[in-house]
Amino acid sequence: MKLMILDGNSIVNRAYYGVRMLNAPDGTPTNGVYGFMTILGRLIADEKPDGLCVAFDMRAPTFRHERYDGRRHNRHREREVRRRRVGLRDSHRRQGQLSAHH
């Protein structure tokens, strides 16, 4: 069995900053979601895993916050962008395009 485990936040951030700015009609940035789904599709097509797990960071502080408090000091705008992306991700879940297991 081939299991693929991915760091979802890493891929979303890579996609958000690596894809030209794309917005929905209401102004919601969609380049992160578009890039994430493109990268995910390519990985699945290339690797053909039997199973897939995509993990996202918890909303609560993690051990990284305790070790280095200033690690995100210049990412103040990212919180609002991430909230919008999570809303889009949740929308995809409701449409059956993604499944979530806690």
Rosetta constraint file for C-alpha pairs under 8 A:
AtomPair CA 1 CA 49 HARMONIC 7.77 0.50
AtomPair CA 1 CA 50 HARMONIC 5.91 0.50
AtomPair CA 1 CA 51 HARMONIC 7.74 0.50
AtomPair CA 2 CA 49 HARMONIC 5.03 0.50
AtomPair CA 2 CA 50 HARMONIC 5.14 0.50
AtomPair CA 2 CA 51 HARMONIC 6.51 0.50
AtomPair CA 3 CA 49 HARMONIC 5.68 0.50
AtomPair CA 3 CA 50 HARMONIC 5.91 0.50
AtomPair CA 3 CA 51 HARMONIC 4.70 0.50
AtomPair CA 3 CA 52 HARMONIC 5.77 0.50
AtomPair CA 3 CA 53 HARMONIC 7.68 0.50
AtomPair CA 4 CA 49 HARMONIC 6.05 0.50
AtomPair CA 4 CA 50 HARMONIC 7.96 0.50
AtomPair CA 4 CA 51 HARMONIC 6.21 0.50
AtomPair CA 4 CA 52 HARMONIC 4.82 0.50
AtomPair CA 4 CA 53 HARMONIC 6.22 0.50
AtomPair CA 5 CA 52 HARMONIC 6.02 0.50
AtomPair CA 5 CA 53 HARMONIC 4.78 0.50
AtomPair CA 5 CA 54 HARMONIC 5.89 0.50
AtomPair CA 5 CA 55 HARMONIC 7.60 0.50
AtomPair CA 6 CA 52 HARMONIC 7.94 0.50
AtomPair CA 6 CA 53 HARMONIC 6.26 0.50
AtomPair CA 6 CA 54 HARMONIC 4.76 0.50
AtomPair CA 6 CA 55 HARMONIC 6.26 0.50
AtomPair CA 7 CA 11 HARMONIC 6.52 0.50
AtomPair CA 7 CA 54 HARMONIC 6.02 0.50
AtomPair CA 7 CA 55 HARMONIC 5.35 0.50
AtomPair CA 7 CA 56 HARMONIC 6.40 0.50
AtomPair CA 8 CA 12 HARMONIC 6.11 0.50
AtomPair CA 8 CA 54 HARMONIC 5.44 0.50
AtomPair CA 8 CA 55 HARMONIC 5.32 0.50
AtomPair CA 8 CA 56 HARMONIC 5.02 0.50
AtomPair CA 8 CA 57 HARMONIC 7.98 0.50
AtomPair CA 9 CA 13 HARMONIC 6.06 0.50
AtomPair CA 9 CA 55 HARMONIC 7.64 0.50
AtomPair CA 9 CA 56 HARMONIC 5.43 0.50
AtomPair CA 9 CA 57 HARMONIC 6.62 0.50
AtomPair CA 10 CA 14 HARMONIC 6.07 0.50
AtomPair CA 11 CA 15 HARMONIC 5.96 0.50
AtomPair CA 11 CA 36 HARMONIC 6.06 0.50
AtomPair CA 11 CA 39 HARMONIC 7.72 0.50
AtomPair CA 12 CA 16 HARMONIC 5.88 0.50
AtomPair CA 12 CA 32 HARMONIC 5.42 0.50
AtomPair CA 12 CA 33 HARMONIC 6.88 0.50
AtomPair CA 12 CA 35 HARMONIC 7.25 0.50
AtomPair CA 12 CA 36 HARMONIC 5.38 0.50
AtomPair CA 13 CA 17 HARMONIC 6.18 0.50
AtomPair CA 13 CA 32 HARMONIC 6.89 0.50
AtomPair CA 14 CA 18 HARMONIC 5.64 0.50
AtomPair CA 14 CA 32 HARMONIC 7.89 0.50
AtomPair CA 15 CA 19 HARMONIC 5.67 0.50
AtomPair CA 15 CA 31 HARMONIC 6.89 0.50
AtomPair CA 15 CA 32 HARMONIC 4.94 0.50
AtomPair CA 15 CA 33 HARMONIC 7.55 0.50
AtomPair CA 15 CA 34 HARMONIC 7.70 0.50
AtomPair CA 15 CA 35 HARMONIC 4.56 0.50
AtomPair CA 15 CA 36 HARMONIC 5.68 0.50
AtomPair CA 15 CA 39 HARMONIC 7.94 0.50
AtomPair CA 16 CA 21 HARMONIC 7.88 0.50
AtomPair CA 16 CA 31 HARMONIC 5.49 0.50
AtomPair CA 16 CA 32 HARMONIC 3.81 0.50
AtomPair CA 16 CA 33 HARMONIC 7.56 0.50
AtomPair CA 16 CA 35 HARMONIC 6.80 0.50
AtomPair CA 17 CA 32 HARMONIC 7.54 0.50
AtomPair CA 18 CA 35 HARMONIC 7.96 0.50
AtomPair CA 19 CA 31 HARMONIC 5.93 0.50
AtomPair CA 19 CA 32 HARMONIC 7.34 0.50
AtomPair CA 19 CA 35 HARMONIC 6.39 0.50
AtomPair CA 20 CA 31 HARMONIC 6.77 0.50
AtomPair CA 21 CA 29 HARMONIC 7.10 0.50
AtomPair CA 21 CA 30 HARMONIC 7.70 0.50
AtomPair CA 21 CA 31 HARMONIC 5.71 0.50
AtomPair CA 22 CA 29 HARMONIC 5.81 0.50
AtomPair CA 22 CA 30 HARMONIC 5.35 0.50
AtomPair CA 22 CA 31 HARMONIC 4.78 0.50
AtomPair CA 23 CA 27 HARMONIC 5.23 0.50
AtomPair CA 23 CA 28 HARMONIC 5.29 0.50
AtomPair CA 23 CA 29 HARMONIC 4.35 0.50
AtomPair CA 23 CA 30 HARMONIC 5.15 0.50
AtomPair CA 23 CA 31 HARMONIC 6.98 0.50
AtomPair CA 24 CA 28 HARMONIC 5.18 0.50
AtomPair CA 24 CA 29 HARMONIC 6.39 0.50
AtomPair CA 24 CA 30 HARMONIC 6.33 0.50
AtomPair CA 28 CA 84 HARMONIC 6.89 0.50
AtomPair CA 29 CA 81 HARMONIC 7.30 0.50
AtomPair CA 29 CA 84 HARMONIC 7.64 0.50
AtomPair CA 29 CA 85 HARMONIC 7.77 0.50
AtomPair CA 30 CA 34 HARMONIC 6.05 0.50
AtomPair CA 30 CA 85 HARMONIC 7.44 0.50
AtomPair CA 31 CA 35 HARMONIC 5.82 0.50
AtomPair CA 32 CA 36 HARMONIC 5.90 0.50
AtomPair CA 32 CA 85 HARMONIC 7.29 0.50
AtomPair CA 33 CA 37 HARMONIC 6.12 0.50
AtomPair CA 33 CA 85 HARMONIC 6.71 0.50
AtomPair CA 33 CA 88 HARMONIC 7.54 0.50
AtomPair CA 33 CA 89 HARMONIC 7.64 0.50
AtomPair CA 34 CA 38 HARMONIC 6.14 0.50
AtomPair CA 35 CA 39 HARMONIC 6.04 0.50
AtomPair CA 36 CA 40 HARMONIC 5.98 0.50
AtomPair CA 37 CA 41 HARMONIC 5.94 0.50
AtomPair CA 38 CA 42 HARMONIC 6.19 0.50
AtomPair CA 39 CA 43 HARMONIC 6.13 0.50
AtomPair CA 40 CA 44 HARMONIC 6.18 0.50
AtomPair CA 41 CA 45 HARMONIC 6.10 0.50
AtomPair CA 42 CA 46 HARMONIC 5.98 0.50
AtomPair CA 43 CA 47 HARMONIC 5.79 0.50
AtomPair CA 43 CA 48 HARMONIC 7.71 0.50
AtomPair CA 44 CA 48 HARMONIC 5.12 0.50
AtomPair CA 44 CA 49 HARMONIC 6.40 0.50
AtomPair CA 58 CA 62 HARMONIC 7.49 0.50
AtomPair CA 61 CA 65 HARMONIC 5.93 0.50
AtomPair CA 61 CA 66 HARMONIC 7.92 0.50
AtomPair CA 62 CA 66 HARMONIC 7.04 0.50
AtomPair CA 63 CA 67 HARMONIC 6.31 0.50
AtomPair CA 64 CA 68 HARMONIC 6.02 0.50
AtomPair CA 64 CA 69 HARMONIC 7.75 0.50
AtomPair CA 65 CA 69 HARMONIC 5.11 0.50
AtomPair CA 65 CA 70 HARMONIC 7.95 0.50
AtomPair CA 65 CA 71 HARMONIC 7.42 0.50
AtomPair CA 72 CA 76 HARMONIC 7.65 0.50
AtomPair CA 75 CA 79 HARMONIC 7.53 0.50
AtomPair CA 77 CA 81 HARMONIC 6.65 0.50
AtomPair CA 78 CA 82 HARMONIC 5.86 0.50
AtomPair CA 79 CA 83 HARMONIC 6.21 0.50
AtomPair CA 80 CA 84 HARMONIC 6.44 0.50
AtomPair CA 81 CA 85 HARMONIC 6.27 0.50
AtomPair CA 82 CA 86 HARMONIC 6.01 0.50
AtomPair CA 83 CA 87 HARMONIC 6.26 0.50
AtomPair CA 84 CA 88 HARMONIC 6.37 0.50
AtomPair CA 85 CA 89 HARMONIC 6.11 0.50
AtomPair CA 86 CA 90 HARMONIC 6.02 0.50
AtomPair CA 87 CA 91 HARMONIC 6.15 0.50
AtomPair CA 88 CA 92 HARMONIC 6.34 0.50
AtomPair CA 89 CA 93 HARMONIC 6.35 0.50
AtomPair CA 89 CA 98 HARMONIC 7.87 0.50
AtomPair CA 90 CA 94 HARMONIC 6.30 0.50
AtomPair CA 91 CA 95 HARMONIC 6.39 0.50
AtomPair CA 92 CA 96 HARMONIC 6.37 0.50
AtomPair CA 92 CA 97 HARMONIC 5.25 0.50
AtomPair CA 92 CA 98 HARMONIC 5.83 0.50
AtomPair CA 93 CA 97 HARMONIC 5.64 0.50
AtomPair CA 93 CA 98 HARMONIC 4.52 0.50
AtomPair CA 93 CA 99 HARMONIC 5.57 0.50
AtomPair CA 93 CA 100 HARMONIC 7.14 0.50
AtomPair CA 94 CA 98 HARMONIC 7.87 0.50
